[in-house]
Amino acid sequence: MLVFYGYAMVATFMALIMTKRMSALVGLIVVPIVFALLTGHQSDLGTMMLDGIRKLAPTGIMLMFGILYFSIMTDAGLFDPIVHRVVRMTKGDPLRLLVGTAVMGTIVALDGDGATTYVICAAALLPIYRKLGVKLQYMATILLMSIGIMNIVPWGGPTARAASAMHLDVAEVFLPLIPAMLVGFGYQVFVAAIFGMRERVRIGVMRDPAQLEGIERALDDMPEHRRPKMMWANLALTVALLYGLVSEVLPLAVLFMVATAFALMLNYPQLKQQQERVASHAANVLAVVSLIFAAGIFTGVIGGTGMLKAMSESLLFVMPDWLGPYLAPATALISAPATYVLTNDAFYFGVLPLLASTADAYGIGAAEMARASLIGQPIHLLSPLVASTYLLVSLLDLNYADNQRASIAWVFGLVLAMLAAALLFGIIPLRG
C-alpha cells in the first residue's frame, strides 16, 4: 500500500498544480499531510515534517543569501559589461540571444549548482529578454537543460553518489560520459536555435541602431545604486565566492552569508542603504525560500512514512525478465522518471545497487551501470523535489505548472540525445 500511496501523492500534487487548482506552496504542504494521515502517521506527522524542513534548511539559507548576493551585485552594476556585450553581440536578434543563453548557461553551470546558474544568468540576461520581448519560458527551458547536462560534473552531486554506490572512482564514471555531454550540449544549442527562429517570426529582428542604443541606455536603470568604482572589488569578491563554492572551503550556505555581508559593506556602507537594498529584493527571497521549506514538508513525509523506500523497491518488480540483457539502456531511461519521483539519494543508494547486481549476471559492469544511471538527470531537474527549479520560475516570474508543460518534452529529448550518444560511443553497452 505504501507504494500506491507514494505514487498517488506525487501524482495528486502534480495534478493539482498542473491544473492550477493549487499553488505549489499550498500543494507541497497540504498534499503530504493528507497522505500521511491516510497512512496512519498522525502521531509522528510533526516529527517527519520538521525532519524534512531541517534537511532543506541549508538549501533555503543558501538560496536566500544567494539571491541577495547576486541581486546586490546586479544593483551595483557588476554584470553591466556582460549585459552590454550581449546586447551588441545579439544585435537585436532573438536567435543569437537564445543560442547565447545556451552557451552562457552551460559555462556558468560548470560549478554544477543550479541555483547559482539561474541567479547569474537571470541577472545578466533578463533585462535583455524583456527589452526585446523574447519569451522567458524559452530561457527557462534552455537553462534547465544547461543544468541537466552539467549536473553530471563530479562536484555536481549525482556522479559522486553513483560512484559511491558502486564503489568506483569518480573519474571512472565521469570521464567516459564527456562525449555524451557534448552531444547533449549540441542538442541544447539546436533547441535554442529552434526557439530563436520562432521568436524571429513572432517579433522580428531589431535592426535599428538607435533602438539598440536605447536598449543599452534603458538597461542602466537605478543609476543611484550603481557602483562603477567598485567593479574590480566586486569582481574579486565574486571570483573568491565561486572558488569557494567549487573548492568547498566552507558550506555553501555559510559562503553566501559571508559574501552577502561583504557585498553590502563594500557597496552600501550606510545602514539605510543596506536596508533599502535588502528590502527591494525581499519579495523574491520570500517567494523562493517559502517554497523550499514547504518542499521540506513534502520530502519529510514521503521519506518518513516509508513511501520513498517502497517506491524505490517497486521499480525492480515492474521490469520484465526479457529486459535483463538491456539493463544499461533501460537504466538510463528508468533513471529519468525514477529521479523525478525519488530523491537522488533514494535512487542511487537504494535502486542502482540492486539494478547493478542484476546487470552483473548479464556481464554489464558496475561502471557502465553508474554511467547509465546519470543520463536521466535532466528530467530530475523538473522534479517537485528539486529546490532550484522553484527559484528559476520565481526569478523569471513563470508559473511552475506552465514551466513543466513547456519544458518536459524538450528536456526528455535531451535525455534521448545523450542516451543515443552513450550507445554510439560505447559509453554503455546496448546489451550484455
C-alpha positions in Angstrom: 0.0 0.0 0.0 2.9 2.4 0.7 3.9 2.1 -3.0 0.4 3.1 -4.1 0.2 6.0 -1.6 3.7 7.2 -2.6 2.9 7.4 -6.3 -0.6 8.7 -5.6 0.9 11.5 -3.5 3.2 12.6 -6.3 0.5 12.3 -8.9 -2.0 14.2 -6.8 0.4 17.1 -6.2 1.3 17.3 -9.9 -2.3 17.1 -11.0 -3.3 19.9 -8.6 -0.6 22.3 -9.7 -0.7 21.4 -13.4 -4.5 22.2 -13.4 -3.8 25.3 -11.3 -6.2 24.2 -8.6 -3.5 24.8 -6.0 -0.3 26.8 -5.9 2.9 24.9 -5.5 3.4 26.3 -2.0 0.0 25.1 -0.8 0.2 21.8 -2.5 3.6 21.0 -1.0 2.2 21.4 2.4 -1.4 20.1 2.2 -1.0 17.1 0.0 1.6 15.3 2.1 -0.4 16.0 5.3 -3.4 14.3 3.8 -1.4 11.2 2.7 0.4 11.0 6.0 -3.0 10.8 7.7 -4.2 8.2 5.2 -1.2 6.0 6.1 -1.9 6.3 9.8 1.0 8.6 10.8 -1.0 11.0 12.8 1.3 10.8 15.9 4.6 11.3 14.2 3.5 13.7 11.5 5.0 16.7 13.1 8.3 15.0 13.6 8.5 13.9 9.9 7.7 17.4 8.8 10.3 19.0 11.0 12.9 16.5 9.8 12.2 17.4 6.2 12.4 21.1 7.0 15.7 20.6 8.8 17.3 18.7 5.9 16.3 21.5 3.4 17.2 24.4 5.8 20.8 24.7 4.5 19.4 24.9 0.9 16.9 27.5 1.9 19.6 29.6 3.6 21.9 29.2 0.6 19.2 30.3 -1.8 18.1 33.2 0.4 21.6 34.7 0.6 22.5 33.6 -2.9 19.6 35.7 -4.3 20.6 38.6 -2.1 24.2 38.4 -3.1 23.7 38.4 -6.9 20.9 40.9 -6.6 23.3 43.3 -4.8 25.9 42.7 -7.5 23.3 43.5 -10.2 22.3 46.7 -8.4 26.0 47.6 -8.1 26.5 47.1 -11.8 28.8 44.1 -11.8 27.0 42.5 -14.8 26.6 45.7 -16.8 29.7 44.9 -19.1 28.3 41.4 -19.8 24.8 42.7 -20.5 26.1 45.4 -22.9 28.4 42.9 -24.6 25.4 40.5 -25.1 23.3 43.3 -26.4 25.9 44.2 -29.0 26.5 40.6 -30.0 22.9 39.7 -30.3 22.2 42.9 -32.4 18.6 42.7 -31.6 18.3 39.1 -33.0 16.4 36.7 -30.7 18.1 33.7 -32.4 21.5 35.0 -31.3 20.2 35.8 -27.8 18.8 32.3 -27.3 21.8 30.5 -28.6 24.0 32.8 -26.5 21.8 31.8 -23.5 22.6 28.2 -24.1 26.4 28.9 -24.2 26.4 31.2 -21.2 24.2 28.9 -19.1 26.4 25.9 -19.8 29.6 27.8 -19.0 28.2 29.2 -15.7 26.8 25.8 -14.9 30.3 24.4 -14.7 30.0 24.9 -10.9 27.3 22.2 -11.0 24.9 24.3 -8.9 21.5 25.1 -10.4 20.7 28.0 -8.0 23.9 29.9 -8.7 23.5 29.4 -12.5 19.9 30.6 -12.5 20.6 33.7 -10.5 23.7 34.7 -12.5 22.0 34.2 -15.9 18.8 35.8 -14.9 20.7 38.9 -13.5 22.7 39.2 -16.8 20.1 38.3 -19.4 16.6 39.0 -18.0 16.8 42.8 -18.8 17.6 42.0 -22.5 14.9 39.4 -22.8 12.3 41.9 -21.5 13.5 44.8 -23.7 13.5 42.6 -26.8 10.2 40.9 -25.9 11.6 37.3 -26.1 9.6 34.7 -24.2 11.0 34.0 -20.8 9.8 30.4 -20.9 12.4 29.7 -23.6 15.1 31.0 -21.3 13.9 28.7 -18.5 13.8 25.6 -20.7 17.4 26.3 -22.0 18.8 26.9 -18.5 17.1 23.7 -17.3 19.0 21.8 -20.0 22.3 23.5 -19.1 22.0 22.2 -15.5 20.7 18.9 -16.7 23.9 18.4 -18.6 26.4 20.0 -16.2 24.9 18.5 -13.1 26.8 15.4 -14.1 30.2 17.0 -13.3 31.8 15.2 -10.3 31.1 18.1 -7.9 27.5 18.4 -9.0 26.4 15.6 -6.8 24.8 12.7 -8.8 28.1 11.4 -10.2 29.6 11.2 -6.7 26.5 9.4 -5.4 26.6 6.9 -8.3 30.3 6.3 -7.9 30.0 5.8 -4.1 27.1 3.4 -4.5 29.1 1.3 -7.0 32.4 1.7 -5.0 34.1 3.2 -8.0 36.5 6.1 -8.6 34.5 9.2 -9.7 36.8 9.7 -12.8 36.0 6.2 -14.0 32.3 7.1 -14.1 32.5 10.7 -15.3 35.3 10.9 -17.9 33.7 8.5 -20.4 30.5 10.5 -20.2 32.0 13.7 -21.6 31.2 12.8 -25.3 27.6 12.2 -24.3 27.5 15.6 -22.5 29.0 17.3 -25.6 26.2 15.8 -27.7 23.7 17.0 -25.1 25.1 20.5 -25.5 24.8 20.3 -29.2 21.1 19.3 -28.8 20.6 22.2 -26.4 22.0 24.7 -28.9 19.8 23.1 -31.6 16.7 23.6 -29.4 17.8 27.2 -28.6 18.1 27.8 -32.4 14.5 26.5 -32.9 13.2 28.8 -30.2 15.2 31.7 -31.8 13.7 31.0 -35.2 10.2 31.1 -33.7 10.9 34.4 -32.0 12.3 35.8 -35.2 9.0 35.1 -36.9 7.0 36.4 -33.9 8.8 39.6 -33.0 11.4 40.0 -35.8 14.9 41.3 -35.5 15.6 44.8 -34.1 17.9 46.3 -36.7 17.7 50.0 -35.9 21.0 51.1 -34.2 19.2 53.8 -32.4 16.8 51.3 -30.8 19.7 49.1 -29.8 21.4 52.0 -28.2 18.2 52.8 -26.5 18.1 49.3 -25.0 21.6 49.7 -23.6 20.6 53.0 -22.0 17.4 51.5 -20.6 19.4 48.7 -19.1 21.3 51.2 -17.0 18.4 51.7 -14.6 18.8 52.6 -10.9 21.9 54.8 -11.6 21.9 55.8 -7.9 22.6 52.2 -6.9 25.4 51.6 -9.4 28.9 51.4 -8.0 31.2 51.6 -11.1 34.2 52.4 -8.9 33.7 49.1 -7.0 33.7 47.0 -10.2 37.0 45.3 -9.6 36.4 44.8 -5.9 33.0 43.2 -6.7 34.6 41.0 -9.3 37.3 39.9 -6.9 34.7 39.1 -4.3 32.6 37.1 -6.8 35.6 35.1 -8.1 36.5 34.3 -4.5 33.0 33.2 -3.8 32.9 30.9 -6.9 36.3 29.5 -6.0 35.0 28.8 -2.5 31.9 27.1 -4.0 33.9 24.8 -6.1 36.6 24.0 -3.6 34.1 23.7 -0.7 36.2 25.6 1.8 33.0 26.3 3.7 29.4 25.1 3.5 27.5 26.8 0.6 25.1 28.5 2.9 27.8 30.0 5.0 29.8 31.1 1.9 26.8 33.1 0.6 26.0 34.6 4.0 29.6 35.8 4.4 29.8 37.1 0.8 26.5 38.9 1.1 27.7 40.7 4.3 30.9 41.8 2.5 28.9 42.9 -0.6 26.7 45.1 1.5 29.6 46.6 3.4 31.7 47.3 0.2 28.9 48.8 -1.9 26.4 50.3 0.5 28.3 51.2 3.8 25.4 53.2 5.2 22.8 51.3 7.2 19.8 52.9 5.4 21.3 51.9 2.0 21.7 48.3 3.2 18.2 48.2 4.5 16.9 49.6 1.2 18.8 47.0 -0.9 17.6 44.1 1.2 14.0 45.3 1.3 14.0 45.8 -2.5 14.7 42.0 -3.0 12.6 40.7 -0.1 9.7 39.6 -2.3 11.9 37.4 -4.5 13.6 35.9 -1.4 10.3 35.2 0.3 8.7 33.6 -2.8 11.6 31.1 -3.1 12.5 30.3 0.5 8.9 29.7 1.4 8.7 27.1 -1.3 11.9 25.4 -0.2 10.6 24.9 3.4 7.3 23.8 2.0 9.2 21.2 -0.1 10.8 20.1 3.2 7.4 19.0 4.4 6.8 17.0 1.2 10.2 15.3 1.4 9.9 14.7 5.1 6.6 12.9 4.8 7.4 10.9 1.7 10.6 9.6 3.4 9.3 9.3 6.9 6.2 7.3 6.1 8.3 4.7 4.2 6.8 5.6 0.9 10.1 6.6 -0.7 11.7 3.3 0.2 8.7 1.3 -1.0 8.7 3.2 -4.3 12.4 2.5 -4.8 12.0 -1.2 -4.3 8.9 -1.3 -6.5 10.9 -0.2 -9.6 12.6 -3.6 -9.6 9.4 -5.6 -9.7 7.9 -3.9 -12.8 10.8 -4.8 -15.1 10.1 -7.9 -17.3 12.7 -10.7 -17.5 13.5 -10.1 -21.2 14.8 -6.7 -20.2 17.8 -8.2 -18.4 20.4 -8.1 -21.2 19.4 -4.5 -22.0 19.6 -3.2 -18.4 22.2 -0.5 -19.3 20.0 1.5 -21.7 16.9 0.5 -19.7 18.5 2.0 -16.6 19.3 5.2 -18.5 15.6 5.5 -19.4 14.3 4.4 -16.0 16.5 6.9 -14.2 14.6 9.8 -15.8 11.1 9.1 -14.2 12.7 7.4 -11.2 14.7 10.5 -10.2 11.6 12.6 -10.9 9.6 10.9 -8.2 12.5 9.9 -5.9 15.4 11.8 -4.5 18.8 11.3 -5.9 19.9 9.6 -2.7 17.0 7.2 -2.8 17.7 6.2 -6.4 21.5 6.0 -6.3 21.9 4.3 -3.0 18.6 2.3 -3.0 17.8 1.4 -6.5 21.0 1.5 -8.5 22.9 -1.2 -6.4 20.0 -3.6 -7.0 19.9 -2.9 -10.7 23.7 -3.3 -10.9 23.6 -6.6 -9.1 21.1 -7.9 -11.6 23.0 -6.5 -14.6 26.2 -8.2 -13.4 24.7 -11.6 -14.2 24.5 -10.4 -17.9 28.1 -9.2 -17.9 27.3 -5.5 -17.6 29.8 -3.8 -15.3 29.2 -1.5 -12.3 30.9 1.5 -14.1 28.6 1.1 -17.1 25.5 1.0 -14.9 26.7 4.0 -13.0 27.1 6.0 -16.2 23.7 4.8 -17.5 22.0 6.0 -14.3 23.3 9.5 -14.8 21.8 10.0 -18.3 18.3 10.7 -16.9 19.4 13.6 -14.8 17.9 16.3 -17.0 14.4 15.1 -16.1 15.3 15.1 -12.4 15.7 18.9 -12.6 11.9 19.1 -13.3 11.0 17.1 -10.2 9.0 18.8 -7.4 11.7 17.6 -5.1 14.3 19.9 -6.7 14.5 23.2 -4.9 16.4 25.2 -7.5 13.6 24.8 -10.1 11.3 26.9 -7.8 14.0 29.5 -7.8 14.1 29.6 -11.6 10.4 30.1 -12.2 10.3 32.7 -9.4 13.2 34.7 -11.0 11.5 34.6 -14.4 8.0 35.2 -13.0 6.7 32.0 -14.6 4.0 29.6 -13.4 5.5 26.3 -12.1 3.0 24.1 -13.9 3.3 26.0 -17.2 7.1 25.5 -17.0 6.6 21.8 -16.5 4.3 21.5 -19.5 6.5 23.7 -21.7 9.8 22.1 -20.8 9.2 18.3 -20.3 9.3 17.2 -23.9 12.4 19.2 -24.8 14.2 18.0 -21.7 13.3 14.4 -22.4 14.7 14.9 -25.9 17.9 15.8 -24.2 17.9 12.5 -22.3 17.3 10.6 -25.6 20.2 12.5 -27.3 22.6 11.7 -24.5 21.5 8.1 -24.5 22.0 7.8 -28.2 25.5 9.2 -27.9 26.3 6.9 -24.9 25.3 3.9 -27.1 27.1 5.2 -30.2 30.4 5.9 -28.4 30.3 2.7 -26.4 29.9 4.5 -23.1 27.3 2.0 -22.1 26.5 -1.3 -23.9 23.3 -1.9 -25.8 23.1 -5.3 -24.3 25.1 -7.6 -22.0 
